[in-house]
Structures are given as structure tokens and as C-alpha cells.
Amino acid sequence: MTEIENTEIMTEEKLIHQLLINLGENPEREGLKGTPQRAWRALRSLTSGYQQNLAALVNGAIFQSNMDEMVIVKDIELYSLCEHHLLPFIGKCHVAYIPDGKILGLSKFARIIDMYARRLQVQENLTQQIAQAVLSVTQAKGVGVIIEARHLCMMMRGVEKQNSQMTTSVMLGLFRENDRTRSEFLNLLSK
Ligand SMILES: [Zn+2]
């Protein structure tokens, strides 16, 4: 580890140490001894998407295929942090596309989702970014992305609505232009 990185981490740990004091805690008590360091590491991990880029992540996992029917990857777990409160939002992401000569390795959908979810986000932008990323790597005829998520900033604070869920969708290409394609996607999801 370089000296610069080391100094930077120390600064962040000091900030969290001070935050604990401001919250009315005693950072020196047993249970909180290692908390600044752990919390900083956790935050770094939850925002590690900033360190990734799409090309490196896909890393050649694009394959030639004659498949020209809709491909759906359902119920991909999604964990992100809302950029307004730095609190988690948690849910599921469904991705569909209609290939145009190229298909993407299955595991890459989850990786693309994580790359954008592990940043400070709003659900609307996250949905858009995932759809654009899938479109740009596959050059598909169409891409549809739906996210259903619960936001802890709404469940634990503010209006305290525990059962509310937000759904966002982005439809590109054939999914936007063609009602039947969009209906097929929605029908397959509800099964
Ligand atoms: Zn929020």
C-alpha cells in the first residue's frame, strides 16, 4: 500500500470516528473500536462500481448466435445505495433483450447490474444505465429492464411505509417501438 492511499484511509476513518461522536456515541467503547475501519471498508465495497468499466467487465463474453427470440434473465438480486440518504435500496432486476447476431454470457448480466448498483444511485438512473449498457455491449434489436425495489430511506425513516415498492422500467429499441414485444416481456415476467 502506498503512503498516499494509507493517508487517505486514515482520513476517512477519522471522519467516521468523528461521526460516531456527533451521533452521541463513544467510539472508544469495546463494540465500536474497529468500526471506523470496518465501516469505511464496507462503504468502499458498496461503491466499488466506480472502479469498474464495462469493457473490462464484459471481457469478451460476447458470442455469435442465430438466436433472434427474446432472452430474459429474471429475478437478479440487486443491492444499491440511494444517493440522497446513503441508505440501501434492495430488490430485483429483470433484463430482456432480442439478440441481433450476438449474445452475452449469462453471468455478465449480474455483473453489469452490480457495476452500476455499487454506486450512489437513484433507481430511475440505475435502470437506464443497465439498459444502455446491455444495448451497447450486445447491439441488440431491443432491451428491456425492470427494477422492483424497496428503499430503506422510505421504510425506516420519513414516511415509514414498510410495504411500498418502487418499479421502474426502461424499454429500448423493439421493446419501445413494438407493443407485442413489450407485452411478451411483461407476460413472461408475471409467470
Ligand atoms: Zn433515499
Residues whose N, C-alpha, C, O or C-beta is under 5 A from the ligand:
A	BS01	ZN	C82 H84 H85 C153
